[in-house]
Amino acid sequence: MTAADTKQHGSVKLMIMQFAAGGCAGFVEVSIMHPLDLIKTRFQIQGGPEDPHRYTSIVDCFRRMYKSEGPLSFYKGILPPLLAETPKRAVKFFTFERYKTLFAYGDYLAQPLVLTAAGLFAGMTEALVINPFEVVKVRLQAERSAFKKQPSTFHLAREIVAKDGFGLKGLNKGLTSTLGRHGVFNMVYFSFYHNIKAIVPEVKDPRYDLPRRFVIGLGAGVLASCINIPWDVAKSRIQGPQPVPGQIKYRTCFQTMKLVYREEGYFALYKGLLPKVLRLGPGGAIMLLVYEMAFDWMKMNL
């Protein structure tokens, strides 16, 4: 084997390990944090004070769901993210590394800008992969019947395709808001984590360095969640059930933001922020740690 062949083999192996480590990170994160994602969606799709099904707090939402829909209701819509999270996070971390290499080429951009641009483009790439799964997930999470009575993931997906197809009215509904949500989140998330991690001194003992990385990852997840949530609210409104059946009220990303702001006020664009932060704060830290630990293990053992 020539030196060029060896180098190419090493590059392919590295990319496979990055992809696999990202998939592990996604599977672990969604398995732990899904109930809070469901609560976030319920808050985002509910209307104003006149909504008869309105939840008053996270505790109220948990209590009423448990009482009327059963304990398994907290895992409604988990199959689409489980099916999607492994390839989704694999794409997220893999493309981040690829974009980072691309934008660093030639040293035209400073490292913080490289990380920011790589995060933005990785997020938008991730959005293209995940949007059909998000459409099905939001529809399932919005369903208020008991868990056993809700339609299956595959039945609902077939129903959406049969009625509206694969386009922007069907399985790719709300694509623009999903691009915004993931692009903005990952731009902040990766940039904050890697830039701050480079500034905060590393602890030599890996056992004591773990809390340092977890806290930085937590901060990255919280900050990114606070900045991108208006796109998240718009996405949930577009992909979720419309207020009046048969009438499309929420059509496009910025039209939805403008409408929500005009009818419900500025803070309505931040509906579901607390469960989102509770989910993606620690969830974001878990993802980064699992990715780094899985990648390091693969480098040592494969």
Helices and strands as residue ranges (DSSP letters): H 3-45, H 58-69, G 71-75, H 79-104, G 105-107, H 111-142, G 147-149, H 153-164, H 175-199, H 206-239, H 253-264, G 266-270, H 273-301
